[in-house]
Amino acid sequence: MNLIPTKTLGRSDLTVPEVCLGTMTFGEQTDEADAHAQLDFALAAGVNFIDTAEMYAVPSRPETAGASEAIVGRWLKRQARDRILIATKVAGPNRHLDWIRGGPLALDRANIRAAIDGSLQRLQTDYIDLYQLHWPARNQPMFGQWQFDPAQEHPSTPIREQLEALGELVREGKVRHIGVSNEHPWGIMQFLKWSEELGLPRIVSTQNAYNLISRTFETGLAETCHREQVGLLAYSPLAFGHLTGKYLRAADAPGRLTRWPAFGQRYVKPNVGPAVAAYAALAEKHGLTPIELALGFTRSRWFVASTIIGASSLGQLKETLPATRTVLSPELLAEIDAIHLRYFNPAP
């Protein structure tokens, strides 16, 4: 397999491969031996960018929280640290994760510092290459919610204070670069405003869901991130397995959505099934697998800095990683857009 092309992330000096290996299955669906085999396989292909989080494995529970970082850490200890790019995330508040730092109750200085120290210990490293806020502390629609509701307002740590806490970690050498996740244009502009006004580190990326049936990034975030040079790390490019076509063949096919039905709330909306079926038929028409169509599409987007792929097994990774190199013709991309306009963002 040819090595994966690279891109510069935001305005940073961080050069990342176009594909990132996500680890949310490590410690739940994927045991340590298979996880390490996946990491070895990815690295051999040029994927030296690994994304994890303090709350992983997913779905998060007391027995497995932090397991993904620990599994990656035991592998990382055998590698040349300067060859590997490690991204991880601090969990935000208001998600009822009582087993993570007692809440977590806020994205304030104390919680961010406690989170980074725990991640560094589990990852067995002195620094994180990209440290991300897993989701915003403030009220906003995310994880399948699709409308902003001002009635849901609640107290939250101001973005300025979050950025100041992250700036301390950068100055101390615990973090090289910072990013956000599940963000919206207003939040990104607030982080950039405070970094400019206060001389604090600039966010280099946002990690958001992006795939054939969830293209909301294109409406407001694409322009914001382009003009401000913030890279997109696209997660869920296969839409929790929907875009593999397996749930078309059997609704009870093995996967996260059948093991934990409540986990995929983004993908239970009315037009998901018809849209997925249309994309599967389009892939077949062009002699592609649904996976090749889905991953080729994400790769084709000018605003995607890196696509995060995950696998429950090495065998699965051996199928998905080569598919990320699929090149789609302009004619095929036009057919994709025609389906998109028929079933507009069925899984926002």
C-alpha positions as CSV (number, residue, x, y, z in Angstrom):
1,M,0.0,0.0,0.0
2,N,1.3,3.4,-0.9
3,L,1.9,5.8,2.0
4,I,-0.9,8.2,2.8
5,P,-0.5,11.8,1.6
6,T,-0.2,14.5,4.3
7,K,-1.6,18.0,4.9
8,T,-0.8,20.8,7.2
9,L,-3.3,21.2,10.0
10,G,-4.6,24.8,10.3
11,R,-1.9,27.4,10.7
12,S,0.2,25.1,12.7
13,D,3.5,23.2,11.9
14,L,1.6,20.0,12.4
15,T,1.7,17.8,9.3
16,V,-0.9,15.0,9.5
17,P,-1.8,12.2,7.1
18,E,-5.1,12.4,5.2
19,V,-6.2,9.4,7.3
20,C,-6.3,9.2,11.1
21,L,-6.8,6.0,13.1
22,G,-9.6,6.4,15.6
23,T,-9.6,4.2,18.8
24,M,-13.1,4.4,20.3
25,T,-13.5,0.6,19.9
26,F,-10.3,-0.2,21.8
27,G,-11.1,-1.8,25.1
28,E,-14.7,-2.6,24.3
29,Q,-15.2,-4.2,20.9
30,T,-11.5,-4.5,20.3
31,D,-9.1,-6.3,22.6
32,E,-5.6,-5.1,23.2
33,A,-3.8,-7.6,20.9
34,D,-6.0,-6.7,18.0
35,A,-5.8,-3.0,18.8
36,H,-2.0,-3.1,18.7
37,A,-2.1,-5.1,15.4
38,Q,-4.3,-2.3,14.0
39,L,-1.9,0.4,15.2
40,D,1.1,-1.5,13.6
41,F,-0.8,-2.0,10.3
42,A,-1.8,1.7,10.2
43,L,1.7,2.9,11.0
44,A,3.2,0.7,8.3
45,A,0.8,2.4,5.8
46,G,1.9,5.9,6.8
47,V,-0.9,6.6,9.3
48,N,1.0,7.9,12.3
49,F,-1.9,10.0,13.5
50,I,-3.9,8.4,16.3
51,D,-7.1,9.9,17.9
52,T,-8.4,8.9,21.3
53,A,-10.2,10.4,24.3
54,E,-10.3,10.1,28.0
55,M,-13.9,8.8,27.9
56,Y,-13.1,6.0,25.4
57,A,-14.0,3.1,24.9
58,V,-17.5,4.0,23.5
59,P,-20.1,3.7,24.8
60,S,-18.4,5.0,27.9
61,R,-18.9,3.1,31.1
62,P,-17.0,2.9,34.4
63,E,-15.3,-0.3,33.5
64,T,-13.8,0.9,30.2
65,A,-13.4,4.7,30.5
66,G,-9.7,5.4,29.8
67,A,-9.1,2.0,28.4
68,S,-8.5,3.2,24.8
69,E,-5.8,5.6,26.0
70,A,-4.2,3.0,28.1
71,I,-4.1,0.5,25.2
72,V,-2.6,3.1,22.9
73,G,-0.1,4.1,25.7
74,R,1.3,0.6,26.0
75,W,1.8,0.5,22.2
76,L,3.2,4.0,22.1
77,K,5.9,3.1,24.7
78,R,7.5,0.8,22.1
79,Q,7.5,3.4,19.4
80,A,9.8,6.4,18.6
81,R,7.6,9.1,20.2
82,D,8.5,11.8,17.7
83,R,7.2,9.7,14.8
84,I,3.7,9.4,16.2
85,L,1.0,12.1,16.4
86,I,-1.3,11.6,19.4
87,A,-4.6,13.4,19.6
88,T,-6.9,13.1,22.6
89,K,-9.8,14.9,24.2
90,V,-11.1,16.2,27.5
91,A,-14.7,15.3,28.1
92,G,-17.1,18.1,28.4
93,P,-19.9,18.6,31.0
94,N,-23.6,17.7,31.0
95,R,-23.5,14.1,29.6
96,H,-24.0,12.2,32.9
97,L,-20.6,10.6,32.9
98,D,-20.2,10.4,36.6
99,W,-17.3,8.0,36.4
100,I,-15.1,10.7,34.7
101,R,-13.7,13.2,37.3
102,G,-17.0,13.0,39.2
103,G,-19.1,14.5,36.5
104,P,-17.4,16.1,34.7
105,L,-19.0,19.3,35.9
106,A,-17.2,21.9,33.8
107,L,-14.6,22.7,31.3
108,D,-12.8,24.9,33.8
109,R,-9.1,25.1,34.6
110,A,-9.3,22.4,37.4
111,N,-11.1,19.9,35.2
112,I,-8.9,20.5,32.1
113,R,-5.8,20.1,34.2
114,A,-7.0,16.9,35.9
115,A,-8.0,15.5,32.5
116,I,-4.7,16.1,30.8
117,D,-2.7,14.6,33.7
118,G,-4.8,11.5,33.5
119,S,-4.4,11.2,29.8
120,L,-0.7,11.7,29.9
121,Q,-0.4,9.0,32.5
122,R,-2.5,6.5,30.6
123,L,-0.8,7.3,27.3
124,Q,2.7,7.0,29.0
125,T,3.9,10.2,27.3
126,D,5.1,13.7,28.4
127,Y,3.0,15.6,25.8
128,I,0.0,15.4,23.6
129,D,0.3,16.6,20.0
130,L,-3.3,17.7,19.6
131,Y,-5.5,18.3,22.7
132,Q,-9.2,18.8,21.9
133,L,-12.3,19.8,23.8
134,H,-14.6,16.8,23.1
135,W,-17.8,18.8,23.0
136,P,-18.7,22.4,24.0
137,A,-19.6,23.3,27.5
138,R,-22.4,25.7,26.4
139,N,-25.9,24.9,25.1
140,Q,-25.8,24.0,21.5
141,P,-27.2,21.2,19.2
142,M,-25.0,18.2,18.9
143,F,-24.9,14.4,18.7
144,G,-28.0,14.2,16.5
145,Q,-29.8,17.2,17.8
146,W,-30.5,19.5,14.9
147,Q,-32.1,22.7,16.3
148,F,-30.7,25.3,18.7
149,D,-33.0,25.8,21.6
150,P,-32.4,28.9,23.8
151,A,-34.7,27.4,26.5
152,Q,-31.9,24.9,27.2
153,E,-29.4,27.5,28.3
154,H,-27.3,26.6,31.3
155,P,-24.3,28.0,33.1
156,S,-21.0,27.0,31.5
157,T,-17.3,28.0,31.7
158,P,-16.7,30.9,29.3
159,I,-14.7,30.1,26.2
160,R,-12.1,32.7,27.3
161,E,-11.4,30.7,30.5
162,Q,-11.3,27.4,28.6
163,L,-8.7,28.9,26.2
164,E,-6.6,30.3,29.1
165,A,-6.5,26.9,30.7
166,L,-5.4,25.3,27.4
167,G,-2.8,28.0,27.0
168,E,-1.2,27.1,30.3
169,L,-0.8,23.5,29.1
170,V,0.9,24.7,25.9
171,R,3.3,26.9,27.8
172,E,4.1,24.0,30.1
173,G,4.9,21.7,27.2
174,K,2.1,19.2,28.0
175,V,0.3,20.1,24.8
176,R,1.7,21.1,21.4
177,H,-1.5,22.2,19.6
178,I,-5.2,22.6,20.6
179,G,-8.5,21.9,18.8
180,V,-12.2,21.6,19.4
181,S,-14.8,19.0,18.5
182,N,-18.5,19.0,17.7
183,E,-18.3,22.8,17.3
184,H,-20.3,25.4,15.4
185,P,-19.2,28.6,13.7
186,W,-20.0,30.8,16.7
187,G,-17.8,28.8,19.0
188,I,-14.9,28.6,16.6
189,M,-15.0,32.3,16.0
190,Q,-15.1,32.9,19.8
191,F,-12.0,30.8,20.3
192,L,-10.2,32.6,17.5
193,K,-11.2,36.0,18.9
194,W,-9.8,35.3,22.3
195,S,-6.6,33.8,21.0
196,E,-6.0,37.0,19.0
197,E,-7.0,39.4,21.7
198,L,-5.1,37.7,24.5
199,G,-2.1,36.2,22.6
200,L,-3.3,32.7,23.4
201,P,-2.8,29.5,21.3
202,R,-4.9,29.3,18.2
203,I,-7.2,26.3,17.6
204,V,-5.9,24.4,14.6
205,S,-8.8,22.0,14.0
206,T,-12.3,21.0,14.7
207,Q,-13.4,17.3,14.9
208,N,-16.9,17.0,13.6
209,A,-19.1,14.3,12.1
210,Y,-19.0,14.4,8.3
211,N,-20.2,11.8,5.8
212,L,-22.6,11.3,2.8
213,I,-25.7,11.5,5.0
214,S,-24.4,14.2,7.5
215,R,-23.0,17.2,5.5
216,T,-24.1,20.0,7.8
217,F,-20.4,21.1,8.0
218,E,-20.8,22.5,4.5
219,T,-23.4,25.2,5.2
220,G,-21.6,27.4,7.8
221,L,-18.5,25.7,9.1
222,A,-16.8,25.2,5.7
223,E,-16.6,28.9,5.1
224,T,-15.6,29.7,8.6
225,C,-12.8,27.1,8.7
226,H,-11.5,28.0,5.2
227,R,-11.2,31.7,6.0
228,E,-9.8,31.1,9.4
229,Q,-7.6,28.2,8.4
230,V,-9.0,25.6,10.8
231,G,-8.8,22.0,9.6
232,L,-11.6,19.5,9.7
233,L,-11.0,16.1,11.2
234,A,-13.9,14.3,9.9
235,Y,-15.3,11.6,12.1
236,S,-17.9,8.9,11.5
237,P,-17.2,8.8,7.7
238,L,-19.2,5.5,7.5
239,A,-22.1,6.8,9.6
240,F,-21.8,4.2,12.3
241,G,-21.7,1.4,9.7
242,H,-24.8,2.6,7.8
243,L,-22.7,3.5,4.7
244,T,-21.2,0.1,4.5
245,G,-24.6,-1.1,3.4
246,K,-24.7,-3.9,6.0
247,Y,-27.9,-2.7,7.6
248,L,-29.7,-2.7,4.3
249,R,-28.9,-6.4,4.0
250,A,-29.9,-7.2,7.6
251,A,-31.3,-4.8,10.1
252,D,-29.8,-6.9,12.9
253,A,-26.3,-7.1,11.3
254,P,-23.5,-7.1,14.0
255,G,-22.3,-3.6,14.8
256,R,-22.4,-0.8,17.4
257,L,-26.0,0.1,16.4
258,T,-27.3,-3.3,17.1
259,R,-25.4,-3.7,20.3
260,W,-26.3,-0.3,21.6
261,P,-29.4,1.0,19.8
262,A,-29.6,4.3,21.7
263,F,-26.0,5.1,20.8
264,G,-26.7,6.2,17.2
265,Q,-29.5,8.8,17.7
266,R,-28.1,10.8,14.8
267,Y,-29.0,7.9,12.4
268,V,-32.5,7.0,13.3
269,K,-34.2,9.8,11.3
270,P,-36.7,9.0,8.5
271,N,-34.6,9.6,5.4
272,V,-31.5,7.7,6.5
273,G,-32.6,4.4,5.1
274,P,-33.7,5.7,1.6
275,A,-30.5,7.8,1.3
276,V,-28.2,4.9,2.3
277,A,-30.0,2.7,-0.3
278,A,-29.6,5.3,-3.0
279,Y,-25.8,5.6,-2.3
280,A,-25.4,1.9,-2.2
281,A,-27.1,1.6,-5.6
282,L,-24.9,4.4,-6.9
283,A,-21.8,2.6,-5.7
284,E,-22.9,-0.6,-7.4
285,K,-23.6,1.3,-10.7
286,H,-20.0,2.5,-10.7
287,G,-18.4,-0.8,-9.7
288,L,-17.5,0.4,-6.2
289,T,-18.3,-1.0,-2.8
290,P,-20.4,1.3,-0.5
291,I,-17.3,1.7,1.7
292,E,-15.2,2.9,-1.3
293,L,-17.9,5.4,-2.3
294,A,-18.3,6.7,1.3
295,L,-14.6,7.1,2.0
296,G,-13.7,8.3,-1.4
297,F,-16.3,11.0,-1.0
298,T,-14.9,12.2,2.3
299,R,-11.4,12.2,0.9
300,S,-12.6,14.3,-2.1
301,R,-13.7,17.2,0.0
302,W,-11.3,20.2,-0.1
303,F,-12.0,21.1,3.5
304,V,-11.1,17.7,5.1
305,A,-7.7,17.7,6.6
306,S,-7.9,14.1,7.8
307,T,-10.6,11.4,7.9
308,I,-10.8,9.5,11.1
309,I,-11.5,5.8,10.5
310,G,-12.1,3.2,13.2
311,A,-12.4,-0.6,13.1
312,S,-13.5,-3.3,15.5
313,S,-10.9,-5.7,14.1
314,L,-7.7,-5.8,12.0
315,G,-9.6,-7.5,9.2
316,Q,-12.0,-4.6,9.1
317,L,-9.2,-2.1,9.0
318,K,-7.6,-3.9,6.1
319,E,-10.8,-3.3,4.2
320,T,-11.4,0.3,5.1
321,L,-7.9,1.8,5.0
322,P,-7.3,1.0,1.3
323,A,-10.8,2.4,0.5
324,T,-9.7,5.8,1.7
325,R,-7.6,6.1,-1.4
326,T,-10.6,5.8,-3.7
327,V,-10.7,8.6,-6.3
328,L,-14.2,9.7,-7.5
329,S,-14.8,11.3,-10.9
330,P,-16.4,14.7,-11.2
331,E,-19.4,12.9,-12.9
332,L,-19.8,10.6,-9.9
333,L,-19.5,13.4,-7.4
334,A,-22.3,15.2,-9.3
335,E,-24.5,12.1,-9.0
336,I,-23.7,12.1,-5.2
337,D,-24.9,15.7,-5.0
338,A,-28.1,14.9,-6.8
339,I,-28.9,12.3,-4.2
340,H,-27.9,14.7,-1.5
341,L,-30.4,17.3,-2.7
342,R,-33.1,14.6,-2.8
343,Y,-32.3,13.5,0.7
344,F,-30.9,16.6,2.2
345,N,-28.7,15.9,5.3
346,P,-30.9,13.1,6.7
347,A,-28.6,12.6,9.7
348,P,-27.6,16.1,10.9
